[in-house]
Amino acid sequence: MEIHEILFWFLTVMALGCGLGVILSRNPISSVLFLIATFFAISGHYILMNAQFLAIVNIIVYAGAIMVLFLFVIMLMNLNADTEPQKNRLIQFAGVLSGGILFLVILAALRTTTSNAADFTSTDIGLMKNLGKVLFTQYVLPFEISSVLFLSAMIGAIVIGKKE
């Protein structure tokens, strides 16, 4: 086995295990920490596919900023209470039924696929150098328009938030 294949399967098992940890964990803080580990495993997959920019953005945006917001919301709402209201049997049955249908759809999609997970061609499309070259040559006008929009949004937020 090649090192890329070993890393692929390790990251896959880690992402699936941590994803199950997010769903099955009763503690909301543990669930958020499992979700952060899942994001790191997905970023590892991006690195294996030679898309370093997506990996870094995934870590900074999702594992960094959004998960910190989730933690603040959980701590402010005090969702760590031991008393959880009992769910109706009909809602539990609907959840099991929809989960089973989703499982059947995933099995049908996996049955029709023909590609091997370890057989992928490495390209240089996700490298920062190539992304920057395309961004500043082919898409320079939309890039500059979006930067002006972001600048005006920041100035508007400062003006609205400023006290008289």
C-alpha contacts under 8 A as a table, 3 or more apart, distances in Angstrom:
res1	aa1	res2	aa2	distance
1	M	5	E	6.49
1	M	6	I	6.81
2	E	5	E	5.32
2	E	6	I	6.41
3	I	6	I	5.07
3	I	7	L	6.11
4	H	7	L	5.11
4	H	8	F	5.97
4	H	48	L	7.12
5	E	8	F	4.94
5	E	9	W	6.24
5	E	118	A	6.06
6	I	9	W	5.34
6	I	10	F	6.10
7	L	10	F	5.03
7	L	11	L	5.99
8	F	11	L	5.31
8	F	12	T	6.04
8	F	45	H	6.82
8	F	48	L	7.47
8	F	118	A	7.60
9	W	12	T	4.91
9	W	13	V	6.08
10	F	13	V	5.28
10	F	14	M	6.09
11	L	14	M	4.92
11	L	15	A	5.97
11	L	41	A	5.28
11	L	42	I	7.41
11	L	44	G	6.75
11	L	45	H	6.90
12	T	15	A	5.14
12	T	16	L	6.13
12	T	41	A	7.31
13	V	16	L	5.20
13	V	17	G	5.87
14	M	17	G	5.14
14	M	18	C	5.95
14	M	38	T	7.12
14	M	41	A	6.42
15	A	18	C	5.28
15	A	19	G	5.89
15	A	37	A	7.43
15	A	38	T	4.78
15	A	39	F	7.72
15	A	41	A	5.38
15	A	42	I	6.76
16	L	19	G	4.96
16	L	20	L	6.17
16	L	38	T	7.68
17	G	20	L	5.15
17	G	21	G	6.18
18	C	21	G	4.69
18	C	22	V	6.23
18	C	34	F	5.10
18	C	35	L	6.66
18	C	37	A	6.46
18	C	38	T	5.50
19	G	22	V	5.09
19	G	23	I	6.58
19	G	34	F	6.84
19	G	35	L	6.61
19	G	38	T	6.19
20	L	23	I	5.14
20	L	24	L	5.94
21	G	24	L	5.19
21	G	25	S	5.50
21	G	31	S	6.54
21	G	34	F	5.92
22	V	25	S	5.71
22	V	30	S	7.53
22	V	31	S	4.37
22	V	32	V	6.90
22	V	34	F	5.43
22	V	35	L	5.94
23	I	31	S	7.19
25	S	28	P	7.17
25	S	30	S	6.61
25	S	31	S	5.64
26	R	30	S	7.87
26	R	31	S	7.53
27	N	30	S	5.37
27	N	31	S	6.29
27	N	80	N	6.43
28	P	31	S	4.88
28	P	32	V	6.30
28	P	74	I	7.14
28	P	79	L	6.94
28	P	80	N	6.50
29	I	32	V	5.20
29	I	33	L	6.34
29	I	71	L	6.95
29	I	74	I	7.45
29	I	80	N	7.95
30	S	33	L	5.01
30	S	34	F	6.12
31	S	34	F	5.11
31	S	35	L	6.25
32	V	35	L	4.94
32	V	36	I	6.31
32	V	67	M	6.87
32	V	70	F	7.35
32	V	71	L	7.09
33	L	36	I	5.06
33	L	37	A	6.38
34	F	37	A	5.09
34	F	38	T	6.21
35	L	38	T	4.91
35	L	39	F	6.29
36	I	39	F	5.08
36	I	40	F	6.38
36	I	62	Y	7.99
36	I	63	A	5.24
36	I	67	M	7.01
37	A	40	F	5.05
37	A	41	A	6.30
38	T	41	A	5.09
38	T	42	I	6.26
39	F	42	I	5.06
39	F	43	S	6.14
39	F	58	N	7.07
39	F	59	I	6.88
39	F	62	Y	7.23
39	F	63	A	6.12
40	F	43	S	4.96
40	F	44	G	6.26
40	F	59	I	6.61
40	F	63	A	7.37
41	A	44	G	4.97
41	A	45	H	6.51
42	I	45	H	5.01
42	I	46	Y	6.43
42	I	55	A	7.78
43	S	46	Y	4.94
43	S	47	I	6.33
43	S	54	L	7.44
43	S	55	A	4.41
43	S	56	I	7.34
43	S	58	N	6.35
43	S	59	I	6.80
44	G	47	I	5.06
44	G	48	L	6.29
44	G	55	A	7.01
45	H	48	L	5.01
45	H	49	M	6.31
46	Y	49	M	5.06
46	Y	50	N	6.39
46	Y	51	A	5.22
46	Y	52	Q	6.53
46	Y	54	L	6.50
46	Y	55	A	5.34
47	I	50	N	4.96
47	I	51	A	5.43
47	I	52	Q	5.31
47	I	55	A	6.17
48	L	51	A	7.51
49	M	122	S	6.43
49	M	123	T	7.81
50	N	122	S	6.71
50	N	123	T	6.84
50	N	124	D	6.63
50	N	125	I	7.85
50	N	126	G	5.95
50	N	127	L	6.83
51	A	54	L	5.62
51	A	55	A	6.53
51	A	124	D	7.84
51	A	125	I	7.28
51	A	126	G	3.95
51	A	127	L	5.86
52	Q	55	A	5.03
52	Q	56	I	6.23
52	Q	126	G	6.30
52	Q	127	L	6.07
52	Q	128	M	7.21
53	F	56	I	5.28
53	F	57	V	6.12
53	F	126	G	6.45
53	F	127	L	6.58
53	F	128	M	6.05
54	L	57	V	5.10
54	L	58	N	5.89
54	L	126	G	7.50
55	A	58	N	5.10
55	A	59	I	6.26
56	I	59	I	5.15
56	I	60	I	6.06
57	V	60	I	5.11
57	V	61	V	5.67
57	V	62	Y	7.73
58	N	61	V	5.49
58	N	62	Y	5.39
58	N	63	A	6.76
59	I	62	Y	5.75
59	I	63	A	4.85
59	I	64	G	6.12
60	I	63	A	6.02
60	I	64	G	4.84
60	I	65	A	6.63
61	V	64	G	5.47
61	V	65	A	5.23
61	V	66	I	6.40
62	Y	65	A	5.88
62	Y	66	I	5.05
62	Y	67	M	6.32
63	A	66	I	6.45
63	A	67	M	5.51
63	A	68	V	7.85
64	G	67	M	5.89
64	G	68	V	6.25
65	A	68	V	5.30
65	A	69	L	6.42
66	I	69	L	5.06
66	I	70	F	6.25
67	M	70	F	4.84
67	M	71	L	6.14
68	V	71	L	5.07
68	V	72	F	6.25
69	L	72	F	5.08
69	L	73	V	6.18
70	F	73	V	5.15
70	F	74	I	6.13
71	L	74	I	5.11
71	L	75	M	6.09
72	F	75	M	5.13
72	F	76	L	5.98
73	V	76	L	5.09
73	V	77	M	5.97
74	I	77	M	5.27
74	I	78	N	5.91
74	I	79	L	5.75
74	I	80	N	7.80
75	M	78	N	5.14
75	M	79	L	7.08
78	N	81	A	6.59
81	A	84	E	7.24
87	K	91	I	6.75
87	K	92	Q	6.87
88	N	91	I	5.33
88	N	92	Q	6.43
89	R	92	Q	5.02
89	R	93	F	6.09
90	L	93	F	5.07
90	L	94	A	6.13
91	I	94	A	5.04
91	I	95	G	6.17
92	Q	95	G	5.09
92	Q	96	V	6.27
93	F	96	V	5.15
93	F	97	L	6.04
94	A	97	L	5.05
94	A	98	S	6.05
95	G	98	S	5.27
95	G	99	G	6.04
96	V	99	G	5.10
96	V	100	G	6.12
97	L	100	G	5.13
97	L	101	I	6.26
98	S	101	I	5.07
98	S	102	L	6.15
99	G	102	L	5.07
99	G	103	F	6.16
100	G	103	F	4.97
100	G	104	L	6.28
101	I	104	L	5.08
101	I	105	V	6.28
102	L	105	V	5.08
102	L	106	I	6.22
103	F	106	I	5.14
103	F	107	L	6.18
104	L	107	L	5.04
104	L	108	A	6.15
105	V	108	A	5.11
105	V	109	A	6.17
106	I	109	A	5.07
106	I	110	L	6.13
107	L	110	L	5.09
107	L	111	R	6.09
108	A	111	R	5.08
108	A	112	T	6.41
109	A	112	T	5.39
109	A	113	T	6.47
110	L	113	T	5.35
115	S	119	D	7.35
116	N	119	D	5.34
116	N	120	F	7.95
117	A	120	F	7.16
123	T	126	G	7.52
124	D	127	L	5.62
124	D	130	N	7.38
125	I	130	N	6.31
125	I	131	L	7.10
126	G	130	N	7.13
126	G	131	L	6.63
127	L	130	N	5.55
127	L	131	L	6.21
128	M	131	L	5.04
128	M	132	G	5.94
129	K	132	G	5.26
129	K	133	K	6.16
130	N	133	K	5.05
130	N	134	V	6.27
131	L	134	V	5.31
131	L	135	L	5.98
132	G	135	L	4.93
132	G	136	F	5.98
133	K	136	F	5.48
133	K	137	T	6.05
134	V	137	T	5.31
134	V	138	Q	5.40
134	V	139	Y	6.65
135	L	138	Q	6.03
135	L	139	Y	4.94
135	L	140	V	5.98
135	L	143	F	7.29
136	F	139	Y	5.95
136	F	140	V	4.71
136	F	143	F	7.80
137	T	140	V	5.67
139	Y	142	P	5.74
139	Y	143	F	6.18
140	V	143	F	5.05
140	V	144	E	6.14
141	L	144	E	5.21
141	L	145	I	6.15
142	P	145	I	5.02
142	P	146	S	6.06
143	F	146	S	5.26
143	F	147	S	6.25
144	E	147	S	5.00
144	E	148	V	6.28
145	I	148	V	5.19
145	I	149	L	6.27
146	S	149	L	4.96
146	S	150	F	6.14
147	S	150	F	5.09
147	S	151	L	6.13
148	V	151	L	5.03
148	V	152	S	6.17
149	L	152	S	5.16
149	L	153	A	6.13
150	F	153	A	5.01
150	F	154	M	6.18
151	L	154	M	5.15
151	L	155	I	6.27
152	S	155	I	5.07
152	S	156	G	6.03
153	A	156	G	4.99
153	A	157	A	6.10
154	M	157	A	5.09
154	M	158	I	6.26
155	I	158	I	5.12
155	I	159	V	6.20
156	G	159	V	5.08
156	G	160	I	6.09
157	A	160	I	5.17
157	A	161	G	5.94
158	I	161	G	5.14
158	I	162	K	5.87
159	V	162	K	5.30
